[in-house]
Amino acid sequence: MELFQNDDAGYLTWIERHADGYIVNLNTLGKNHSMIHTSRCGHLYEPEPTRTHTIAYGKACPQDRQELIAWAQANGHTLTECSSCEPQ
């Protein structure tokens, strides 16, 4: 599990190396609003130089789903799945 906050370069590097990973978008509204995406979800994967990725929302990036579930439970996050990429 890697966490990214104010580190767009690290986040985009992680995405490039983990095409089959997951991303939890950590919402500033709290732990009940965290959304899980695949690492190639169009909502999050746009490596444009003018777009920021980890400034407003931190990212938790696990390689596999079991790691994600364990991390969410240990840190009190309720996860909602993205309806576009359906990370199942």
N, C-alpha and C positions, 0 to 999 in steps of 0.2 A: 504494500500500500504506500503510495506516495501522495503527499498533500501539497497543493500549490496555492499560494496566496501572493499576489503581486509578483508573479514569476511566469509571465507569458512564454518566455523562451524555453524554460524548463518544461512547462505544460505541453507546448507544441512538439518538443522533442520526445516527450513520453508518448504522445499520440502516434507519432511516426514509428515508434518502436513497438507499439502494442496495438496493432490493428484489430485484435480480437478482445481487447480489454473493455473495461467499464469506466464510466465517469459519474460521480455523484456531484451534482451542482448544488453547492451549499448555499442555501438561500439566507439572506440577511434577516428574513422574517422569523427564523428560528428552526429548530431541529425537526419540526413537524412539516416542514415545507421542502425537504431535500428530495431532489428528483434524480433518478438513475437513468443513464443513457448508455448506449454502446459508444465505443470510442470513435465511431464513424458517423454518429448522428449529425444530420445536417443542422440541427439547432446549435451544436457546439463546435463542430469541426469546420472552421472557415479560417485557414491560415492567412488572413489578410493583414498586411502590416499596419493598417489604420484601425483595426478592431482590437479591443482589449478583451482578454479572456478570464483573467484571474484577479481583476481589480475589484469589481462590484461583488462578484461571487467567487468564493474559494472553490477549489476542486479537490475531491478525494478520488484517487485513481488506483483501483485494485486491478490486478491481472485477471482474477477469476471471481465468479459469483459467490462462492463460499467465503472467500476473504472479505468480500463486500458485506455480506450478511453478518459475519462475525464482527466486523468493524462497526457497522450500524448499531447492532445490539449493544456492544461495549460502550458506545458513545451516545446512546439515547436518541438516535435518529430514526424517525419514521420515514420510510422511503415510498415514493410514488414513482411508478414506472412511466416513462415517456410513451405517449400513445403513437408517436411517429416511428420510432425505431424499435419499439417493443423488445426491450432487453431481457429476454427470458432464457 
